[in-house]
Amino acid sequence: MRAGSAPWLTPVVGGLIGAVFFLATLGPAIVRPTNLGWLMRHDTQTYLLAWHHFRREPWQWPPGKVLGVGHPVGTSIGNSDAIPLVALPLKPFQSLLPDPAQYLGAWLLACFVLQGVFGALLVRTVSADPVLQVLGAGLFVQTPALLHRHGHVALCAHWLLLAAIWIAVAHPVRRFAWRIGAWTLVSTAVAATQPYLAVMVLALAAADLASDALADWRAGRAGAAAMAGLLPPLAGTAIAMWLGGLFLVSSSGDLELVGLGNYSMNLLSPLIAMGYSSLLPAIPVATPGQYEGLVYFGAGWLALAAFALVQGLRGRGAVPALRLGWIAVAVLLVYAVSPVVTAGAAVLVDLTPWTPSLLSVFRSSGRFAWLAMYVAFLTALLVVARALPRRSARFVVAAALVLQAWDLHGMYWNVHLRASDPAWTAWDDPLKSAAWDVALPHYRHLVTVPPDMCVGPDTPSGGPHLPFSLRAGTRGLTMNSGFAGRYDKAAVLGYCAAIDRQIRAGDVSDDAFYVLTPAMRDVLTRATRTPLVCAVLDGFPVCVSAASYARWRTDGERAGFVPAAP
């Protein structure tokens, strides 16, 4: 592989490295669209259920709105982190997809592939050596913070951060119009992916284009054109966020200072492995939520960073040409540290009482350190490329790549073992009775009482919402429970109070199928004047109005629906 060979070759090789890494750790099984088992836990079920209902619903306004989850409050594809960039284009073709189906595994694979692609492109900005570009791509793929987020699939789009840095540092060889187009494309894509990543990209775009304006003014030219160049990226960001439904949450009740300072970056985070390192000792953290601020470099990147630091002290250092982008990186890094400044297990200062509540919009502030982390990586590679002859630079980066893999091999193996365990992709649907499929098509709403979103973790609800929401989505019913990364807290609390009053008043709808706790079933049957038909399906008490039951009574009895005395 020679310098000046096909320019597409090293990004392709970088992408192949990303694919091989993904397949070796997470495996191919999760890419299969019909494999839902690995999503039936934690946050991933939220993304799956939002898409599961969204694909069948009529288009709403804005297009990303979802009414079937958490009905009647609803949510959106964007606020559920279900990746509008994929969900919106897929919806018109949903009838061609398996039912049910997921695209989150394929998205994860694409993220690792594109991490390698843009890793190679980014290294190209500091070295024309294709071997160094491939080695650097391998290091970018092995970023612990990337693998750490594989359970939060939208946040795995670190390649968009690499793309943003690439645009910013490539400015001397790119025309202004090209860069405006590139910033608009990346800003729009990231806004349709994940809000935290969008803030980082847009901050770097604004700083980069402001640098052009400042250069124009210093040269005695009007800088208005350069500043106007920010309008297309801003417009693309706003439109993408609106399409995904991110602006649907308007309740100030969801802007409390909850989590800010807990989900932060520790000042020692580049050294805090949180179980990822096989070589470094464990360092305690100050808050349990600082996993959000994981920016552990890994031994390979740490070795390169140490080399760059020594070279800098000797006056042979170098930094990427980010211009005003350095200010954006620094501001986001301060935000990542949060008002609660910590070093290891120590809290150095707590400025929470003086912190504006508006800052809590992005309460998992530790994530904003990722941009600075990747800039640090690029800086280290830049110094190596400039300070050493080509062969020596190749040897040093190759050694760092091996060291990185050795340091992280224990975590890679653990991830592989879990991903290859059949139990990880297995899911046992508790709704086994055929009566569910007979009854539900006769209703518009599946109502659990109380809904999961209205109760605490230790309070019994009408049943786990996941199997009910899956069944409701398949049959085109709304589901009155569900979760989202962002939700209208006031509206949800209002609905929770309303459904409780409704059941205690005995108000039953003919178009709703009710799943209740035994206690709430007793409350309903004592209070209502509407004739009810109740039963127990798969261990869950259910009730419907007698008038609606008459529509499917014969088929229901054949399917095993056995009415019991209310």
N, C-alpha and C positions, 0 to 999 in steps of 0.2 A: 504494500500500500504506500504510494508515493504522494508527496505534497503536489497539489495541482491535478490529481486524478479526479475522476467524476465527483462533482461536489455533492451529489446525492448519496454517495456511498457511505460515508461515515454516519449520517443521520439514520440510514437504513440499518446499518450494523448496530447502532445504539438502540434502535427500536427492537431489534431481534434480542439484544441483551435484556431489555425490559421484559419481553415476552418470556424468555427462558427463565428469568428470575421469578416471574409470576407463576409460571407453571410448576417450577420446582418447589415453591413455598405454598401457595394457596391452591394450586392444582387446577385441572381443567373442568372438574365437575361443576363448580359454581357458575361456570359460563353458560351451561345448558339452560335455556329459557324456562323449562318446566321444573327445574330444581328449585323448589321454594323452601326446603327444609332448613337451609343454613340461614334464612332470613327470619325464621319464626322465633326471634328472641330480641331482647334489648331494643335499641333504636331502629334496627333495620326493619322490624315489622311495621313501623310507622311509614317508612318510605314505600314499602310494598303495598300496604292497604290504601294509601293515597292514590297510587297508580291504579290499583285494582278497581276502585270505584270510579276514578276519573275517566278511564278508558271507555266506560259504557254510558256515562252521563251525557246529555245534550250539552253543546257548547254553552258556557256561561259568559258573563261579562264582569271582569276580564276573563280571557280564555283559560287561565290557569286555575280558576276557582273550582273548588270541589264541594258539593253539597252533601254527598252521601256519607262522609265521615264526620262524626261529631255533629250530626244533624240535630236541630235546625241551624246551629251556629255555623257549621261548615268550616272549611279550611282552604288551603290552596296547595298546588304542587310545589310552589316556591317555599311556603312556610313549613311544608312537611319535609323539605330537603330531598324531594323525589326527582330532582334534576330536570327542570323545565326544558333545558337544552335538548334532552332526549324525549321526554314525555310528550311535549307539544307536537313535534313532528310525527311521533308514532301514532298519536290518537286517530288520525284519519284512516290508518291502516290496521286498527285494532282487530277488525274482523278476520284478518289474515293471520293473526298470531294465535298460538295455542291459548287455551283457556283453562286455568289461569296461566300467566306467564310473567317472567321478570326479566329486566334488562340490566340489573345492577351488577351481575357478575361480568357481563361483557364490558360494562363501563369500567370496572376495576381493571380488567385486562388492558383496555385502551389507555387508562391512566399510566400504567407501568410502561407500556410501549412508548407513549408520547413523552414520558419522563426521560427515556433513553434518547429519543429523537432530539428533543430540545436541549438535553444535556450535551450532546455532541455539537449542536449548533452554538451553544453558549461557549464551549471550550474553543471553538473555532475563532471566536472574537479575540482570544488571547494567544492562540498558537495556530500556525498553518500546518502543523504536523498532524497528519491523519491518525497516526498511532496514538498520539497524546489525546486526540479528540475521542477516540474509542475508549481508551482507558478512563478518561474523565467521565464519559457517559456511564461507564460501569459504576463509578463512584457515586454519581448522582442517583442512579437507580437504587443503590444501597444506602439511601438516607433513612435512618431509623424513624424519623418523624413521618415519613411517607407510609412505611409498613404499619406503623402504629395506628394510622387512621383507617385501616382497611375495613373496620366495622362501621365507619361513618363515611360512606362511599363518596358523597359529594365533596367532602374535604380532601379526598385523595387526588384531586385535580391540581397537584403541585406543578404539573407541567405548564399550567397557565402562568404561574409565578416565574418559571424559567423563561417562558415566552416573553413576558413583560420585561425582564432584565435584559434579555437578548435584544429586544427593540431599543431599549434605552442605551445600551453600550455600543450598539452598531450604528449610532447616529452619524458618525463622520463619513461613512461610506454609503449612506442612504439619502435619497432625496426627501425633502420635507413632505411632499405629497404622499410618498410611499409610507412615511412614518405615521402620518395622520390616518391613512387607511388601515395600517397595521394596528395602531392603537384602538381604532374604532372596532375592528374585528375582534381583538382580544378582549376589550372592555365589554362588548356585547355578549361574547361567549361566556365570560366569567360571571357576568350579572345574571345570566340564565343558568348558572351552575350553583353558586354558593355566595352569600352576602359577605362573609369574612374575607374570602379570596378577592371579591370584587373591590372591597375597600383598599386592599393592598395594591391591586393593579391600577385602580383609578388614581391613587395617590402618586404612584410612580409616573403615570401618564401625565398628570398635571404638572409635576415637577420637571419632567423632560421637556414638555412644550413651553413651560415658563422659562426654561433655560434658553430656548431659542429666542423668546421675546427679549430677554435680558441681553443676549448677544446682539440682537438688532439695535436695541437702544444704545448700547455702548458704541456701536459702529455708526451711530448717527442716523439710523433708519428707524422708521416707525415699527414698533413691535406688535401692533394690533393684529396683523395677519397671523403671527405665531400664536398669540393668545386665542384668536378666533379658531385656531386649529383644535382647541380643546372642546369646542361645541359638538362636533360629531361623536367623539367618545362619550361625552356626557349624555347626549341624546340617545345613543345606543344603549348605554347603561340604564337610563330611565325607562326606555321602552321595554327592554328585556325584563326588568324587574316588574313593571306593570303587567306584562303579558303573563308572567309566572304567578301573579297574585300576591306579591310581597307587600303591597301597600294596603291590603285588606285589613290588617290589624291596625286599629286606631285607638284602642283603649290605653289610656295612660297607666292603668293598673298593671300592665305587663312591663313597665319600665322601672320597677323598683331596683334598688341597689342590692339585689340578691345574686351572689356568685362573683361579683366583681371583687377582686382581691383574693378569692379562693381559687378560681380557675386562671391562675396567673403564671408568669414566667419567674422562676427563681434566678437570682444573679449567677448562680453556679450551674445553671441548666445545661450548658455545653458539656459539663462533666458528670451530670446526674443521669445515670443510665437507666434507672427504673426497671432493672431486670434485663436490659438488652445486652449488657457487656459481659463477656467471659473473662475479661482481663482487669477491669478497673473495680476497685472496691465500691460498695454501696454507699451512697451519700443520702442521709435523711432529708426530707423536705418539710417545709413549715405548714403546709395545708394539704389536705387530702385531694384537693382538686387540681394540683399542679401537674397532673398528667396532661392537662390541656396545653401546658407550656413546655412539653417535652421537645427540646431541641438538642438532645444529645448528639454530638457529632459522630461518635464512633472513633475507634482508635486510629483508623486510617486518615480520616479527615483531621483529627486532632494532631497527628504527626505532621501533616502538611501545613496546618495552621501554625504549629510551633516553628517549623522551618521558615515560614513567611515572616513570623514575628522576629526571629533572629536576624533575618536579612534586613528587615526594617530598622532594627537597632544598629545595624552596621551601615545604614545609609543606602542600602540596595533594594529597598522595598518599592512597591508599586501598588496602585489602586485602580480599579476599573473607572472608566470615564463616565460616571453617573451624573456629573455636574450637580444641579440642584436636587437630583434624586437622592443624594446623600442625606439631605434634610428630611425627605419623606421617610427614608429608612430609619433615621434616628428618632423621629417623632413616633413612628409605629413601635419601635423598640421600647420607648419609654411607656407607651400605652400598654405594651405586653407585660412589663414589670408590674403595672397597676398601682393604685394608691397604697397598697400594702407591700412594702419593699422587703423582700426576704433574701437571705443567703443561707443555703442549707436549711437547717431546722430553726434558724433564728429569724425573728421579725425585727428588722432594723428600724422601720418607721411605719406608722399607720396614719395615712392622710384621709381615710374614708369620711370622717365628719366634715371635711372641707371639699369633698368631691361632688361636682354637679351630677344630679341623677341621670341626666341625659347620657353620660358616658356609659351607663349600665346597659344601653341598647346592645352593646357588644360585650357581654359580661364575661365570656370566655376569652379574656384579653390575651392570654398567653399565646394564642395562635398567631398573633401579629408579629411574633419573633421570627416566623419562618422566612420572611423576606430578608431580614438581616442575616439569617443563617446561610441562605443561598448566596448572598452577596459575599459573605465571608469565605465560602467555598470557592467562588470564582476568583476572589482576591488571592487565595492561597495558590491556585493553579497559575494565575498570572505571574506571581513572583517566581514560582518554580520554572516556568517557561522562559522568563527573562534572565534569571540568575544562573541557570545551568546550561551547558551544551545539550544538544538535542538528545544524544544517547543517555546522558546522565539524567536528564529530565524524564525520559521514558522509564528509566530504571526506578527513579524515586516514586513516580506516580504508580507504576506497576506494583512496587513494594507496598505502597499505601493501600492499593486495591486488595492485595492479599491480606494485609493486616486488618482492613475493615471487615473482610469476610470472616477471618478467624475470630475477631472480637465478637461478631454478631452471630456466629454459627449456632450457638445454643438457642437463641431466639428463633432463628430460621427453622431449626429442627422442631422446636415446640409448635410453631405455626403449621409446619408440614404435618406433624403427627395429628394435630387437631383437625386439619382440613381433610386428611385421609381417613379419619375415623368415621365409619358409617353413621354413628350416633350424631355427628355434627350436621349431617344433611337429612337426618330422619326427623319426621314429625308425625305424631299420632293424633289424628283429628278426633276429638272426643265426641263429635256429632256423627254418630254411626247409624242412627235410625233413618229409614227411608221416609219416615213421616215428615222430616224437615223439607225434603224436596217436593213432597206433595202439597204441604201447607203453604210454604212461603210464596209461591207464585200468585196466591190470592190476596196478597197484602202489598202495601207500598212502603211500610216502615217496620223495621225490627227494633223493638224498644227493650233495652235491659233496664231493670229497676233494682237498685240505683245504678246509673251508668258508672263505668270505671272512671271516667274523667271527673266524676263528682265526689269520689270517695278517696280516703287515704289508703296507703298500702296495707294497713292492718284492719281495714273495714270491709266486711263481705259485700260483694256486689251481686248483680244479677247473673254474673258468670264472666269468665275471661272474654274480653271483647274480640280477641283475635279470631277464633273459629267462627263466631257469629258474624263478624264483619266480612270474613272471606265468603261465607255462605250468602250473606245479604248482597254483597257486591256481585257475585255470580248470577243471582236472581234479579238484580236490578232494584233491590230495596235500599233505602237509606238505613244508616246505623246511627244510633244516638250516642255513641261513645267513640273514643279514639283520641290520639294524642298528636301533637305537632311541636316543632321547635319553637314556633311563635304562634300565639293564639290570642283571641280577644277575651281576656280574663273576665272582664265585667259581664260580657254576654254569656260566657259559660256559667258563671255563678248565677246569673239570672235564670238561665234554663234549668240549672240544678234545683233551684228553689221552686220553679214552676212545675217540674215533673213530680217533685215530692208532693206539692199541693194537689196536683191532678190525681195522683194515685190515692191519696188520703181522702179525697172527695169522691172517689169511686168513678171518676170520669174515664170511660173506656171508648176508644175509637174503633169503628168497624174496619178501618184500613191498617190497623197496627197489630202485630204479633208480639206479645209480651213475654219476656223471660225475666222472672223475678226471684229474689231470695225467698225462702219459706216465710220469713217474717213479713215481707212486703206483700206476698201473695195473700196472707191472712188479712192484712190491712185492707187490701183491695176488695176481697170477697165480702168482708164485713161492711164496707162502706158503699159499695156500688148498688144501684137499683137496676142496672143493665144485666140481663141474663148472661151468665158467663159459662164457658166450657173450659175447664182446666185439666191438666194432665202433668205427668212427669216424663220428659223425654231425655234419655241418656243421663238421668240424674238431675236434670234441671227442671224446676217447676215452670210451667208455661200456662198462659191464659189467653183466650180470645173471646170476642163477643159471640154469643150463640147465633146471632144473625149471620155473621161471617162464616162461622163453622159449618153452617148448612150448605155452603157452596162446595165444600170439599169433604163432607162427612163420610160418604161411602168410600172414596179413595183413601181417606185417612185411616179408617178402620182396617182396610186391607193392608195398609202400610204399618200397622201396629200402634196407631194412636188410640190410646185407651182412656177415655174421659174418666175423671174421678170426681167424687162429690166435692164441691167448693168448700 
